[in-house]
Amino acid sequence: SLNAKPALDNTVQIKYDPTVYERPVFTGPKNDRQRALVESYRHAWRGYKEHAWGHDNLKPVSGMASDWFSLGLTIVDSLDTAYIMGLTDVFEEGKQWIKEELIFTKNKDVNFFEVTIRILGGLLTNHYFTQDQLFLDKAIDLGDRLMAAFSSPSGIPYSDVNLGARTAHAPEWSHYSTTAEVTTVQLEFRQLSRASGNPIFEEAAAAVSEKIHQLPKKHGLVPIFINPNTGHFLPHATITLGARGDS
């Protein structure tokens, strides 16, 4: 029946064996279109390196650097693409910056979701590709600090985390977290647990999914804001397939 509900209790549990690993092999560009993409990447990397190296972003019109979390977002977030494209020199430049400059001890608030998908995800992908312990060590350090987000009474993550202080809180403008943000971090935290052998990351993120699934919904849809203190959605909040409800 099309209306039948999936038997969640009978879901097959896939066992993960970290000893079975087949390193992916990328051969670089093979045709003109791929070579053009690689050259576009090199162009962007050269501009970033010249005008904004170590900063989060480069403003392409003014040529000025900008920072959001002061974590070298462009480097960490794009390094796996350089690896896939076979840009060994670019990859080594970024890896060296991560080794020497990427630290998480600053007394600065960051967005839990953005840092998870961009920094934690980037580190984990590069570790998966290369099995270089450097990336995993950095990911574990960051993951430990991001765990502060789950310290809410409900286990629903707070939106803002101070990585240096290992504290977390709701945004200044609201008591609520964004639904899309708290339900789009499970992949990274699961992979961190499986790569590190520490289950706490996966357990915390998986518990969020369980709580969301148990909450009442309107025709299967949910509002875009959820209260980390109570674990309930904001009553009468917007339901949308756009920002805050998308990913």
C-alpha positions in Angstrom: 0.0 0.0 0.0 1.2 3.5 -0.8 -0.1 4.7 2.6 1.6 2.0 4.6 4.1 3.4 7.2 7.6 2.1 7.1 8.5 -0.4 9.7 11.1 1.6 11.5 11.5 -1.0 14.2 12.6 -3.6 11.6 15.3 -1.4 10.0 18.4 -3.4 9.1 21.3 -2.3 11.1 24.4 -2.0 9.0 27.6 -2.9 10.9 30.6 -0.6 10.3 34.0 -2.3 10.2 36.7 0.4 10.3 39.3 -2.2 9.4 37.8 -2.6 5.9 38.9 0.4 4.0 39.5 0.9 0.3 41.2 4.2 -0.4 39.4 6.0 -3.2 41.5 6.7 -6.3 41.0 9.9 -8.4 42.6 10.2 -11.8 42.3 13.9 -12.4 40.5 15.6 -15.4 40.0 13.4 -18.5 38.3 15.8 -21.0 38.1 19.4 -21.9 35.2 20.2 -19.7 36.8 18.7 -16.7 40.1 20.5 -17.4 38.2 23.8 -17.6 36.6 23.1 -14.2 40.1 22.4 -12.8 41.4 25.6 -14.2 38.4 27.5 -12.7 39.3 26.1 -9.4 43.0 27.1 -9.8 41.9 30.6 -10.7 39.7 30.9 -7.6 42.4 29.4 -5.4 45.1 31.8 -6.7 42.8 34.8 -6.0 42.0 33.6 -2.5 45.7 32.9 -1.8 46.8 36.3 -3.0 44.1 38.4 -1.3 42.6 36.4 1.6 44.9 33.6 2.6 43.9 32.1 6.0 40.7 34.1 6.2 37.3 32.6 5.8 36.3 34.2 2.5 37.4 36.4 -0.4 35.1 39.1 -1.6 35.5 38.8 -5.4 34.6 42.4 -6.3 36.5 44.4 -3.7 39.3 41.8 -3.4 39.1 42.1 0.4 39.2 39.3 2.9 36.3 38.6 5.3 35.9 36.4 8.3 32.8 34.7 9.7 34.3 32.2 12.2 38.0 32.8 11.6 38.6 29.2 10.8 39.9 29.4 7.2 36.6 28.2 5.8 37.7 28.4 2.2 40.8 26.2 2.8 39.2 23.5 4.8 35.9 23.4 2.9 37.5 23.2 -0.6 40.5 21.0 0.0 38.7 17.7 -0.7 37.8 19.1 -4.1 41.5 19.8 -4.8 42.3 16.2 -3.9 39.6 14.9 -6.2 40.9 17.1 -9.1 44.4 15.9 -8.6 45.7 19.3 -7.5 48.5 17.9 -5.3 50.3 21.3 -4.8 47.0 23.0 -3.8 46.2 20.1 -1.4 49.6 20.2 0.2 49.4 24.0 0.7 46.0 23.7 2.4 47.1 20.7 4.5 50.1 22.7 5.8 47.9 25.6 6.8 45.5 23.2 8.6 48.5 21.6 10.4 50.0 24.9 11.5 47.2 27.5 11.7 43.9 25.8 12.3 43.1 26.0 16.0 39.8 25.9 17.9 40.8 27.7 21.1 39.6 31.2 20.3 37.0 32.7 22.6 34.6 33.1 19.7 31.0 32.0 19.0 30.5 30.0 15.8 27.4 28.5 14.2 27.1 24.8 15.2 25.7 23.7 11.9 27.9 25.7 9.5 31.1 24.6 11.3 29.9 21.0 11.4 29.2 20.7 7.7 32.1 22.8 6.5 35.0 22.4 8.9 34.2 19.0 10.6 32.9 17.6 7.3 36.0 18.9 5.4 38.4 17.4 7.9 36.6 14.0 7.9 36.5 13.9 4.1 40.2 14.5 3.8 40.9 11.9 6.4 38.7 9.4 4.5 40.5 10.2 1.3 44.1 10.1 2.6 43.9 8.3 6.0 46.2 11.0 7.3 46.0 11.2 11.1 46.4 14.9 11.0 42.9 15.4 9.7 41.3 13.0 12.2 43.1 14.5 15.2 41.8 18.0 14.2 38.3 16.6 13.6 38.3 14.9 17.1 39.4 18.1 18.7 36.7 20.1 16.9 34.0 17.4 17.5 34.8 17.4 21.3 34.2 21.2 21.4 31.0 21.0 19.2 29.5 18.5 21.7 28.7 21.5 23.9 25.8 22.2 21.6 24.0 19.0 22.8 24.1 20.2 26.4 20.5 21.6 26.2 17.8 20.1 28.4 16.3 18.3 25.5 19.4 17.2 23.6 18.3 19.3 20.7 21.5 21.3 19.8 21.9 25.0 20.6 22.7 27.0 17.5 25.8 28.8 18.8 29.0 27.3 20.2 32.0 29.0 21.8 34.7 26.5 20.7 37.3 28.0 23.1 35.1 28.0 26.2 33.3 24.8 25.2 29.9 26.4 25.9 26.8 26.8 23.8 23.6 28.9 23.7 20.6 29.9 21.6 21.1 32.8 19.2 20.8 36.3 20.6 17.7 37.0 18.6 15.8 33.9 19.5 15.3 31.0 22.0 15.0 28.6 19.1 17.3 26.5 16.9 16.7 26.0 13.2 15.1 22.7 12.3 17.2 22.2 9.2 20.4 22.8 11.1 19.8 20.4 13.9 18.8 17.6 11.5 21.6 18.0 9.0 24.7 17.2 11.2 24.1 13.5 11.6 26.4 12.4 8.7 29.4 14.2 10.1 28.9 13.1 13.7 28.3 9.5 12.7 31.5 9.5 10.6 33.5 11.1 13.4 32.4 8.3 15.8 33.2 5.6 13.3 36.6 7.1 12.3 37.6 7.7 16.0 36.0 4.7 17.6 34.2 7.0 20.1 30.4 6.4 19.9 29.4 9.6 21.8 29.2 11.8 18.7 27.0 9.5 16.7 24.7 8.8 19.7 24.1 12.5 20.4 23.3 13.3 16.8 21.1 10.2 16.3 19.1 11.0 19.4 18.1 14.3 17.7 16.7 12.4 14.7 14.8 10.2 17.0 13.2 13.1 18.9 12.3 14.9 15.6 10.6 11.7 14.3 8.5 11.4 17.5 7.2 14.9 17.4 3.7 15.6 16.0 3.7 16.9 12.4 1.3 18.7 10.1 0.7 16.5 7.0 4.2 15.2 7.6 5.8 18.6 7.6 7.5 20.5 10.4 8.1 24.1 11.4 11.4 25.7 10.8 12.2 26.5 14.5 12.6 24.1 17.5 13.2 24.9 21.1 16.3 23.3 22.5 15.1 23.7 26.0 11.7 22.0 25.6 12.4 19.9 22.5 9.3 21.1 20.8 8.7 23.1 17.6 7.7 26.8 17.8 3.9 26.8 17.6 2.5 28.3 14.4 6.0 28.8 13.0 6.5 28.9 9.2 6.6 25.6 7.3 8.7 25.9 4.2 10.9 24.0 1.8 13.2 27.0 1.7 15.8 28.3 4.2 15.7 26.8 7.7 13.5 24.0 6.5 15.4 22.7 3.5 18.4 20.5 4.1 
